[in-house]
Amino acid sequence: MVVFFILLCFLPRIAPGGLSQAEMDSVVAANEISFTSATNENVINLPYYLLQKASVSIFGLSLYSIKLPSIIIGALAAFFIVLLLNRWFKSDVAIVGSILTTLSTAFLFLADSGTPTIMYIFWLALILWLGSKIVGNENTHPLLVISFVISLALSMYTPHLIYVAIGIGIAGISHPHLRFALKQLEFYQLIISFSAFALAMIPLIIGCIMRPENIRTLTLMPDFNIGNYFNNIATAFAPFFSFSMAYDSIYLAPLFGLATVALIIIGALASMSKLFTSRNTVVSLLIIFAILASGLNQDLAITIIIPISILTAAGLESIIDKWHSLFPENPYAHFLGTTPVVIVVLMIVISGLSHFVFGYHYTPRVAKNFDNDITIIKNNLDAGDILLVEEGNQNYNFYKLLERYNSITVMSTIPERNDSAKIAILGQSSSDKNLKLQQIITSPKKRNSDRLYIYSKVTEEKGEE
């Protein structure tokens, strides 16, 4: 976990090295959160936006402050994936399986992307682990139950995860083992849990009452129709296992390497004989959920990471057990059989990291969806300097946040006052005779690479700088 967290901290500088449009929109949405808005209107993805706003408020507007919430939540999600796999597999298989999952291109991107998409993985991993700790445990600690219901309530702030909560509720009522687990709880535990759930849901309920369109955002999609629904599913899963071409997307293709796919297939075949166990039931339901929900929101296709992590671990377990069964009493054969598995795992991890790092730099159809303008601006402008951004720029509101968090004045026209502050124009030059060009800053992420033109004001009295 320590190595993984350190890796995540370095990734923003390595890959993709910039911000996507979704990340800039996320920061703008997070900035709009206030105490009043959080209790009546802007409740979609509220837990994540609160974290992101706190991060930007403390560290200023930068590449790292935008991505920090996802880095932290990604590390926690990886931790809960380890715990979840450890409930169903031996520790060695669980750890190796979780390494393959958390160091995959898909997971690293989510943990490095400053958007609420990582919350899908976090909530599912946390809820499944807490649920597995409660079910079948005769002496369930009250904190586990309270944590479970609070997690369930907070997950419903994330679009379409309400269906997971509804599914869990239906399963709890209809499944005899789950009903028995509920009956094992003390009455006071039920009261406290219900109260905690209700309190966590209050902002969401108020927000949906004050702004009814929130209900549609949480449950459906804009302009729902069957044609768009199936197109969304096809588009959402296109990059996952495409080994021949890259897509115009923020996701690299493929998100899972060929060796990982082989382990998934082996795990699926090995699980066929245990189809109705709790583990395989969870896998089946999560795959169905990922496919159906991606028609409503393409981001939900990424939830297939959780069942893939389980199937990957099942594939590893099947290979190791098969080898051990051939030589049940020979420890040397066990060692010799484990060595190739370790080598294969290292090859998968190293090739996956290389694909992630270099793919976001050298795959044009993917790399063009990110820009590092915010880094260029912070490295070349100081507090009090002026940044000119066209008011028609779709990210004008994003750059406007520099005034609040970094003390850089953002304007859409050249100021009339005559001072010594640097004036930088984003993405274009100026023909104003009162400005003298000092420097042009370029970016490797743009076809038109000149991103920042830095000028100084020419004094009227002397006609010089």
ZAGU-804643 format. One record per residue: residue in one letter; x, z, y of N, C-alpha, C, O in turn. Coordinates in pm, whole numbers, plus 50000, padded with zeros to 5 digits. Example, Ala and Ser with C-alpha at 12.3 -4.5 7.8 and 13.67 -1.06 7.14 Angstrom:
BEGIN
A513195078049431512305078049550513205078049670514245084649668;S512855070849775513675071449894512905078750003513415080450114;
END
This chain:
BEGIN
M500835000049879500005000050000500865000050125500544993350224;V501985007650122502865008150238503474994350264503484989550378;V503974987950157504554974550170503504964550219503784956150304;F502284965750165501204956650204500864958350352500664948550423;F500784971050399500444973550538501544968350631501244962650736;I502814970350592503924965050672503854949850681504064943950787;L503554943650567503404929050565502314924450660502494914850734;L501174931450659500074927850747500474929150894500054921150978;C501284939250925501694941351064502584930151115502584927151234;F503354923851025504224912851066503504899451069503924890251139;L502414898150993501764885250977501274878851107501394866651121;P500704886451203500214879851324501264871251394500924861051455;R502534875251386503604867451447504034855751359504564845751409;I503794857051228504274846951135503234836051112503514824151129;A502044840151073500974830551042499624837351062499474848951025;P498644830451121498764816851174499444815951310499644804951362;G499824827451368500584826951492499774824251617500344821351722;G498474825051607497614822451722496224827651694495984834751596;L495304823951782493914828551771492994816751746493174805951801;S491994819151662490954809151641489854811051745489834821151816;Q488954801451753487834802551845486974814551810486484821551899;A486784817151680485964828451637486574841751682485844851051716;E487904842751684488554855151727488354857451876488104868751919;M488464846851955488244848452099486794852052129486524860252217;D485874845952055484454849452073484204863952032483384870852093;S484914868651929484754882351882485174892451988484494902552009;V486294889752056486764898952160485794899352277485534910052333;V485254887852314484274887452423483034895552385482514903152467;A482564893952261481404901552215481704916452211480854924652247;A482914920152167483294934252162483344940252301482974951852320;N483804932552400483884937652536482524940452596482394948852686;E481504933652548480154935652601479494948252547478434952252595;I480124954552447479564966652389479724978152486480814980652536;S478644985152514478664997452593477725007452528477055004152430;F477685019452581476815029552520475365025152521474645027152423;T474925019052631473525015052639473255002952549472235002352480;S474194993152551473954981152470474054984252322473384977852241;A474904993952285475074997452145473855004452087473725005651965;T472975009052174471775015752124470505007752149469405012852126;N470624995452196469374988052213469464973252177468504967652124;E470594966652204470614952152185471784947452099471564941851991;N473014949452144474184943752078474594952151958475574959651963;V473854950951850474114959151733474694951251616475114957151517;I474714938051626475274929951518476784932551510477484931251610;N477274936151391478694939251369479194950451460480354950551498;L478324959751493478664970451588479884978551544480764980851627;P479994983251417481174991251379482494984051406483444990151455;Y482564971151373483814963751394484084961951543485214963851588;Y483064958151618483274955751761483714968351834484504967651928;L483214979851793483644992351855485134994651831485854998851922;L485604991951710487024993251678487854983351760488914986851813;Q487384971151769488134960951841488194963951990489224961952054;K487094968752045487104972252187488054983852213488764983852314;A488074993752124488985004952139490435000252132491275004952209;S490734991152040492094986052025492554978652150493664980952199;V491704969852204492064962252323492164971552445493034969552530;S491294981552453491334990952565492634998952566493165002052673;I493135002352448494345010652439495605002252457496525006352528;F495664990552394496904982652390496874970252479497854962752482;G495784967952551495694955852633495294943952548495214944752426;L495054932652615494634920552545495874913252494496654907952573;S496044913152363497214906552302496854902152161495794905552109;L497764894552101497574889951965497374901751870496494901451784;Y498184912051886498134923451794496914932151817496284936651720;S496564934751942495414943551968494124937251918493214944351875;I494034923951923492844917051875492754917851723491664919351667;K493894916951656493914916651510494054930451446493824931851326;L494424940751523494684953951466493524959651386493754965051278;P492264958751434491164964051352491094957451214490834964351114;S491314944351207491264937551078492434941650989492284942650867;I493594944151050494754948650972494464962050908494744964150790;I493914971250986493604984650934492504983950829492634989750721;I491434976750859490324975650764490754968050639490324971350529;G491614957950656492134950650541492944959550449492834958550327;A493774968350508494554977750426493634987250351493864990350234;L492584992050418491615000850352490854993550242490614999050134;A490484981050270489784973050169490654971050046490174971949933;A491944968250068492874966749955492964979649875493014979349752;F492984990949943493035003949876491805006149789491915010749676;F490635002849841489405004849764489294994749649488684997749546;I489884982849666489914973349554490754978949440490394977649324;V491894985349474492724991749372491925002549299491935003149176;L491235011149375490435021949315489305016349229489005021649122;L488675005649278487574999649204488054993849071487444996348967;L489134986349075489664980648952490144991548856490064989948734;N490625002448912491095013448828489945020448754490185027548656;R488725018448800487565024148729487275016448601486705022048508;W487665003648594487304995148481488494990448398488324985348287;F489714992248453490904987548381491954998548379491885008248455;K492934996848291494075005948290494845004448421494794993948486;S495545015048459496175015348592497135003748614497164997848722;D497935000248509498904989448529498204976148554498614968348640;V497124973448477496364961148497495664961348633495634951148703;A495114972848672494404974048800495344971348918494974964449013;I496554976848912497504975149022497954960649032497984954949141;V498314954548918498774940648920497634931348965497854922149043;G496424933948913495274925848953494994926849102494664916949166;S495114938949156494854940749299495944934249383495674929349493;I497194934149333498284927349405497994912349415498164906349521;L497554906549304497244892249305496104889149402496094878549466;T495164898349413494024896149504494414897949648494144889349732;T495064909149680495344912549820496464904149880496564903150002;L497304898149796498354889249847497974874549834498814865749850;S496714872049805496224858249800496044853049943495924860750037;T496024839949956495844833650088494544838050153494504840550273;A493494838950073492174842450127492174856450187491714858450299;F492694866250112492644880150160493584882150278493224888850375;L494794876450271495734877950382495164872250511495364877950618;F494474860950501493894855150621492834864350681492804866550802;L491954869750595490904878650645491484890950713491024894950819;A492514896750650493124908850705493944905950831494344915250901;D494184893350859494974889350975494114882451080494634877851182;S492814881651057491914874851149491084885051226490414893451167;G491144884251359490444894051442488964891351455488444890551566;T488274889851342486834887851340486204897751242486914903451159;P484884899751249484234909251158484124904551013483564911650931;T484654892650979484494887450844485104896550739484594897250627;I486194903750773486844912850678485884923850635486074929850529;M484854926750716483914937550684483134934550557482724943850487;Y482924921850525482224918550400482984924050279482384930050190;I484294921950276485104926750165485184941950167485064948450063;F485394947550285485534962150297484294969350249484384978550168;W483114965150299481884972250261481584970750112481204980550047;L481764958850058481474956849916482414965149828481964971349732;A483714965249860484664972949781484364987849790484394994949689;L484074992649911483785006949930482505011049860482475021249791;I481435003249877480145006649817480215006349665479695015249598;L480874996149610480984995249464481815006749407481475012149302;W482885010349475483705021449425482955034649433482955042349337;L482305037349546481535049849559480405050149457480135060549397;G479725038749438478655038249340479145040849199478475047649121;S480335035349165480875037749031481295052249011481295057148898;K481655059049120482015073249111480795082149092480865092849032;I479655077549145478425085649138477735083749005477325093448941;V477595071048962476895068148837477715073048718478905070148708;G477085080448630477755085348510478555098048531479195102848438;N478535103448652479255115848681478255127348692477415127548782;E478355136748600477375147548597477555157348713476595163748755;N478745158448764479025167848874479475160048998480605161549044;T478585151949050478905143749167479065152449290478195160549322;H480185150649361480415158349482479465153449591479285141349608;P478845162749666477905158649772478495148849872477785140149923;L479805150249902480415141249999480425126749951480345117550032;L480525124749819480485111149765479125104649790479035093049829;V478065112449767476705107349787476475104249934475925093749968;I476885113450022476695111550166477505099450214477015091350293;S478745098250166479585086850202478955073750156479015063650226;F478355074050037477725061949984476565057350072476485045550107;V475665066450107474495062350185474885058550328474285049450386;I475895065350385476335061550519476985047750516476755039550605;S477795045150414478425031850399477365021150383477475010350440;L476335024250304475255014650283474535011650414474195000250444;A474295022250493473605020450621474465012450719473965003150784;L475745015850731476615008950825476864994450784477064985750869;S476854991750653477054977950608475934968850653476124956750665;M474764974450679473624966350719473734961150862472944952650904;Y474734966150938475004960451070475694946851057475714939051153;T476264943950939476914931150913475874921250863475154924450768;P475764909450922474704900050883474664897450734475674894850669;H473434898250680473074894550543473494904650436473154902850319;L474224915150473474514925550374473304934450349473334943050261;I472254932450426471004939550398470494936050259469834944250195;Y470804924050213470354920050079471074927949971470514930549864;V472314931749997473044940449903472384954049896472204959649788;A472014959450013471344972450016470004971849944469644980949869;I469254961049967467964959549899468174958449748467424964349670;G469194950749706469484949449563469844962649499469404965549388;I470644970649569471004983849517469774992749507469625000249411;G468904991949607467674999949603466784996049486466255004749417;I466624983049463465794978349350466414982749218465714987149127;A467744981349207468434985249084468295000249059468105004548945;G468375008149166468245022749151466875026949102466735037049032;I465865019149138464495022649096464195017248956463505023848878;S464705005348924464314998748800465225001748681464775001848567;H466505004348707467455006048596467415020548546467585029748626;P467205022848417467065036548365468315045148385468195057048415;H469505039348369470735047248387470905051548532471355062648560;L470545042548625470655045948767469605056248806469875065248887;R468405054948750467375065048777467815078748727467585088848793;F468455078948611468955091648555470025097548647470065109748668;A470905088948701471945093848791471345099948917471835109948968;L470255093848967469585099249085468945112749056468925121649141;K468405114248934467775126848897468765138248884468395149948892;Q470045134748865471075144948852471425151248987472045161948992;L471035144549095471355149749228470455161449263469275161749229;E471035171249333470255182649381469335178149494469595168249562;F468255185849512467265182549615467905182649754467615173949837;Y468785192549780469405193449912470325181449937470475176950051;Q470955176249829471795164449844470975152249885471405144249968;L469785151049827468905139949863468465140950008468425130850079;I468115153150052467665155050191468785151750289468575144550387;I469995156950263471125154350352471465139450353471755133850459;S471425133250236471755119050227470745110550302471105101250374;F469465113850285468425106250356468565108050507468395098350582;S468875120150552469055122650696470245115050751470165109350859;A471365114950675472555107550718472275092650726472715085850819;F471525087450629471165073250629470305069950751470535059850818;A469335078450780468435075950893469195076351026468955067951112;L470105085951042470885086951166471765074651186471865069351296;A472405070151078473275058451088472495045751120473035036351178;M471215045551084470395033651104469705033251240469165022851278;I469715044151315468965044851441469355033751539468465026751588;P470665031751570471005020851664470545007151615470114998851695;L470635004751484470224991851430468724989751445468274978851481;I467954999951417466504999051428466094996651573465254988151601;I466695004351664466365002851806466764988851855466024982451930;G467954984351811468414971051851467494960051805467254950351877;C466954961351684466044951151631464684951651701464024941351715;I464274963451745463014964651819463154958751959462274951652007;M464304961752025464524956952161464824941952164464464935052260;R465464937052059465804922852053465424917651914466264917851823;P464204913051895463724908851762464554897851698464554896651575;E465254889651778466074879051718467234884651635467814877551553;N467554897651657468574903951572468154903951425469004902951336;I466864905051400466364905251262466664891951195467064891551078;R466484881051268466774867851212468264866151186468674860351085;T469094871151280470544870351262471004878151140471904873751069;L470384889551115470774898151004470264893050869470814896550765;T469224884750871468594881050744468614866150713468694862250596;L468534857650817468454843150792469554835950868470634841350887;M469284823850911470234816150990469444808551095468254806151077;P470104804551207469384796951310468864783651254469574776651181;D467664780251289467064767351250467154765151099467654755051052;F466654774751025466734774150879465964762150824464804759950859;N466624754550736465934744350657466734742050529467924745250523;I466084736650429466694735450297467924726450300468924729350233;G467864715550377469004706450384470254713350436471324712150376;N470124720550548471254727950604471744738750509472944741450500;Y470804744750438471144755650345472124750750238473154757050216;F471814739750171472684734750065473974728550121475014729050055;N473904722750240475124717650304476084729050336477294727650322;N475534740350379476364752050408477094756950284478274760450291;I476404757150171477034761650045478194752350009479284757049974;A477954739250017479004729549982480194730750076481344730250032;T479924732250205481004733250305481774746250290482994746550304;A481044757050262481674770250253482674771050139483734777050155;F482354765150025483224766449908484224754949894485054755149804;A484134744949982485034733349971486514737049973487274731549893;P486974746350061488424749150065488914758049952490124759449934;F488014764149875488444774649783489334769449670490364775449640;F488934758449610489674753649494490064738849510490164731549412;S490264734549635490654720749660492174719549652492884724949737;F492664712649550494104711449530494654698049580495864695649573;S493784689349629494234675849665494194672949813494844663449859;M493434680649891493314677450033493024689950114492494699850063;A493404689350243493124700150337491864696850416491574685150440;Y491134707150455489894705250531490104709450676490974717750706;D489314703750764489334707750905488644721250914487444721950941;S489404731850893488834745150878489894755450916491074752250926;I489464767750936490414778550959491004783550827491954791250827;Y490424778950714490914782950582491834772250525491564760250534;L492944776750465493804767650393493164763850261492344771350207;A493524752350209493054748250077494274745649989495194738550031;P494304751249868493274760149813493524774649854494654778549883;L492454782649857492594796749887493124804549766493684815449781;F492944798949648493464805149526494284794849450493814783749425;G495504798749412496394789449344495944786149203495054792549148;L496574775949147496204771149014496414781948908495594783348818;A497514789548918497764800248820496704811048828496274816348726;T496264814448951495204824348967493894819248908493154826748845;V493614806448930492404800548873492434801248720491414803848656;A493624798948662493754799948516493454814148468492784815948366;L493944824248541493654838048505492164841148519491594848448438;I491534835548622490094837548641489314831948523488384838348473;I489684819948478488994813648365489194821948239488244824048163;I490434826548216490704835048099489884847848106489324852248006;G489814853948225489024866048242487554863748219486874872248160;A487034852248266485624849048244485324847148096484294851848046;L486224840048025486014837947881486104851147804485334853447711;A487044859747844487194872547777485994881647801485674890247719;S485334879747914484194888247949482894883747884481904891047886;M482894871847825481664866647765481164875647652479954876947632;S482084881847579481684890547467481134903847515480534911247437;K481344906947646480854919647701479954916747822480084922947927;L479074907347803478314901747915477474912247987477304911548109;F476934921847912475964931147971476574944748004475834954448025;T477894945648008478504958048056478324958848207478044948948273;S478504970948261478304972848404479284964348485478924958948589;R480514963148435481514955248507481104940748520481154934948629;N480694934848410480334920648411479004918148479478774907348534;T478134928048477476884926848552477174926148701476574918048774;V478104934648747478494934548888479114921048925478794915449029;V480004915948839480644903048865479604891948877479644884048971;S478674891548783477654880948784476804881548910476554871348974;L476364893548945475494895049062476234891649191475654885649282;L477514895449199478274892549321478524877549336478494872349448;I478774870649227478964856149234477674849249278477704840349363;I476554853549221475264847949261475004850749409474544841949482;F475304863049452475104866749593475964858149684475484853249786;A477254856249648478164848449732477674834049748477744828349857;I477174828249639476704814349644475434813149727475334804649815;L474454821749698473174820849768473314824649915472724818050002;A474074835149944474194839750083475014830250168474804829650289;S475964822850108476774813550186475944802150244476364795650340;G474764799750188473864789950245473314794450379472984786250465;L473204807650397472724813350523473864815150623473674813550743;N475034818650571476194821150656477434817550577477734823850475;Q478164807450622479314802550546480394813150527481154812650430;D480464822750619481474833250606481274841550480482224847350428;L480044842150429479764850450313480344844850184480394851850083;A480784832350185481444826850066482684834850031483084835349915;I483294841150131484534848650109484284861250026485234867049974;T483034865550013482754877449932483044875049784483054884449705;I483284862549747483624859649608485004865349573485384865449456;I485744870249672487034876649647486874888549553487714890649465;I485804896449570485624908349487485424904749340486164909849256;P484464895949303484374892349160485614885149109485964886548992;I486294877449195487524870849152488604881049120489364879249024;S488694891949199489684902349170489404908849036490334912048961;I488124910849004487764916848875488084907348760488634911648659;L487754894548776488034884848670489534882648652490004880548540;T490304883048763491754881748752492344893148670493184891048583;A491884905448700492344917048622491914915948477492674919548387;A490704910948453490224909148315491084898848241491354900448122;G491504888248311492374878348250493714884148211494224881648102;L494314892048302495574898648271495434908048152496274908248061;E494354915948153494114925348044493984917947912494504922547810;S493284906747912493084899047789494404893747734494644894247613;I495274888647823496564883347779497444894247720498034892547613;I497524905647790498364916747744497854922447612498624924847520;D496534924547604495954930147481496134920647363496384925047251;K495994907747389496154897947281497564898347226497764897847104;W498554899047315499944899647270500224912547193500884912447089;H499714923747247499934936647180499264937047043499774943546951;S498144930247028497454930346900498224922646792498054925146673;L499074913246836499874905746740500994914446682501384912646567;F501494923846763502584932646720502224947146758502854952946846;P501214952946692500694965846734501694977346725501554987146798;E502694976446636503624987446616505034984346665505964991946637;N505204973546736506554969346775506724970446927506274961647000;P507364981146975507524982847121508394972047184508194968747301;Y509374966547109510234956047163509434943247189509634936347289;A508514940347098507644928747119506744930847239506474921447314;H506264943347259505434946347376506214943447505505694937547600;F507484947947504508314945947624508564931047649508444926147761;L508934923947541509204909647554507964901847598508074891847668;G506774906547556505534899947595505144902947738504474894947803;T505574914747786505234918547924506124911448025505694908548136;T507354908847987508324902648080507834889248135507904887348257;P507354879848051506834867348107505644869348201505484862048298;V504814879548170503674882348257504154886548395503604882248496;V505194895048399505754899548527506324887648604506124886548725;I507014878848535507584866948600506484858048657506594853148770;V505414856048579504304847848627503654854048749503314847148845;V503474867448745502874874448860503744872648984503214869949092;L505064874248970505964872349084505884858149137505904856049259;M505814848349048505694834449091504404832049167504384825049268;I503294838049118502014836449187502074842549327501614836449424;V502654854649337502714861549466503604854049564503224851749679;I504794850149520505744843349609505204829749653505294826249771;S504654822149559504104809049596502894810549688502704802449779;G502084820949664500924823349750501334826949892500734822049988;L502354835549906502844839250039503454827150110503224825250229;S504214819050037504804807050097503724797450143503814791750252;H502694795650061501584786850097500884791850222500524783950309;F500704804950232500014810750347500844809150475500344804450577;V502114812950468502964812650588503194798350636502984795450754;F503624789550547503964775950589502724767150607502744757850688;G501664770050532500454761950544499844762550682499354752450733;Y499864774350744499274775750878500174770050988499754769051103;H501394766150953502274759651050502304744551033502424737251131;Y502204739850909502494725850882501314717950825501494706550783;T500124723850823498934716350782498144713050908497424721650958;P498264700850961497684697651092496194700651104495764705651208;R495414697651000493954699251010493564713951017492454717151059;V494474722850977494214737150984494874743151108494244750751182;A496144739751131496904745751240496284742951377496414751151468;K495614731451392495044727951523493884737151563493484737251679;N493354744951468492244754051498492704767451555491894776551572;F494004768551584494554780951640495394777351761496044766851765;D495394786151860496304784151973496934797452010496354808151989;N498134796652066498864808852104498974810252256499954815552307;D497954805452327497964806252473498064820652522498734823252622;I497414830052454497424844052499498834849652494499224857352581;T499614845852392501004850452382501854844352492502674851252552;I501654831452518502404824652625502114831152760503024833352840;I500854834052785500474840152913501114853852928501664856953033;K501034862152824501584875752833503104875652847503664884452911;N503764865752787505224865252794505744859952928506914861952960;N504884853353005505364846753129504704851753256505144848353366;L503644859653243502984864953363503024880153361502944886453256;D503154885853479503184900453495501924904953568501164896853620;A501734917953572500584923553644500644918953790501694919553854;G499504914553841499424909653978499554894653992499174889154095;D500084887953889500154873353893498764867253876497814874053837;I498674854253907497374847453908497344836753800498274828653788;L496284836853721496074826553619494844818453656493764823953677;L495014805153665493894796353698493364790153569494104783853494;V492074792053545491394786353428490134779553477489364785253554;E489914767253432488694760253471487464768353430487404773553319;E486514769353520485304777053490484524770753375483764777653306;G484694757753354484024750953244484714752953110484184748853007;N485874759253109486594762052985485764771352898485294781752946;Q485564767852770484704775952684485244789952662484514798852619;N486534792152691487144805252672487414812352805488234821452813;Y486704807852909486904813953041486634828953037487404836753094;N485574833052971485234847352963486304855152887486554866852915;F486934848552789488004855152714489194857752805489704868952808;Y489644847752879490794849652967490464858953083491344865553139;K489204859553119488784868553227489054883153189489194891653278;L489134886053060489424899753015490834904153052491114916153053;L491724894653084493074898153126493064906353254493944914553277;E492054904053339491944911753462491704926453431492254935353497;R490884929053332490494942853300491574950253222491824962053247;Y492204943253128493104950153037494584947853065495414955653018;N494944937353141496354934453165496704932753313497844929653346;S495724934753401495934934253547496454920753595497154919953696;I496104910053523496414896453566495164890453629494104890153566;T495254885653752494094880253820493744866453764494594857553761;V492514864753719492064852153660491044845853755490034852053788;M491314833553798490454826653892490224812353845490924807353757;S489244805953904488964791953871489424782353981489434770253961;T489804787754099490304779554210491554785954268491774797954253;I492364778054335493604783054395493254792354511492474788554598;P493824804254515493464813754622494034809254756495064802554761;E493364812954865493804809054999494914818055050495724813955133;R494934830555002495924839855055497354835255022497584828554921;N498284839055107499664834855094500504846855052500834855155136;D500854847854926501654859154879502694854354780502804842354752;S503464863754729504584860354641504214860054494505084857854410;A502954862154460502554862354320502694848454259502424838354323;K503104848254133503164835554061501754830554035500834838354012;I501594817454040500304811354009500504802353887501294792953891;A499784805253782499914797453658498584790453630497514796453643;I498674777753593497474769953561497504766853412498494761853360;L496424769853346496344768153201495934753853165494854749353203;G496794746953094496444734153033496464722053124496164710953080;Q496824723853253496854712153341497764715053461498054726553493;S498204704353525499054705753643498204705153769497004702653763;S498864707453884498154707254012498874697754108500104696754106;S498094690954191498664681954294498654688454432498944681854532;D498324701254438498264708354565499664709054628500614713654564;K499794704454753501084704254821501574718154860502754719954892;N500674727954856501064741554889501654748954770502024760654780;L501744742054656502304748254536503564740954494503634728654499;K504554748654454505804742854407505994746254260506004757954223;L506144735954176506264738054032507584744953999508654740354041;Q507514755753925508684763353886509034761553738510214761153702;Q508024760553655508294760353512507094754753436505954756253480;I507354748153323506294743553233506544750053097507614748553039;I505554757153046505664763852917504894755652814503734752252836;T505534752652704504914744452600504544752752478505034763852459;S503684746952395503234753552273503394743952156503054732152168;P503894748852042504024740251925502694738051853502634730551755;K501624744451900500344743751830499384733651891498254732351845;K499814726451994498944716952060499574703052061500784701552077;R498724692952044499214679152052499734676352194500814670852211;N498944680352295499424680052433500064693752459499374703252495;S501364694652440502004707752423502224715352553502514727352548;D502104708752671502304715952796501074724552825500014719452862;R501214737752807500064746652813499994754552943498894757752989;L501134757853003501104766553120502044761153228503254759953207;Y501464757853343502234753053458502364764653557501364769753607;I503584768753584503814780353671504314775453807505294768153816;Y503604779753913503904775554050504214787754137503884799054104;S504864785054249504984794954355504344789054481504264776954496;K503894797754569503214793154690504244789054795505224796154816;V504024777854862504894773354971504374779155099503194777855130;T505254785655175504814791955300504534781255405505214771055411;E503514783755487503104773955588504104773455704504314762855764;E504724785255736505584785855853506854777555835507254770155924;K507494778955715508784772455695508694760355605509644752655591;G507494758755541507324747455451508204748055330508514737855268;E508604760055295509454761755175508964773855100508084781155144;E509584775854982509134786754894509444800254960509154810754903;
END
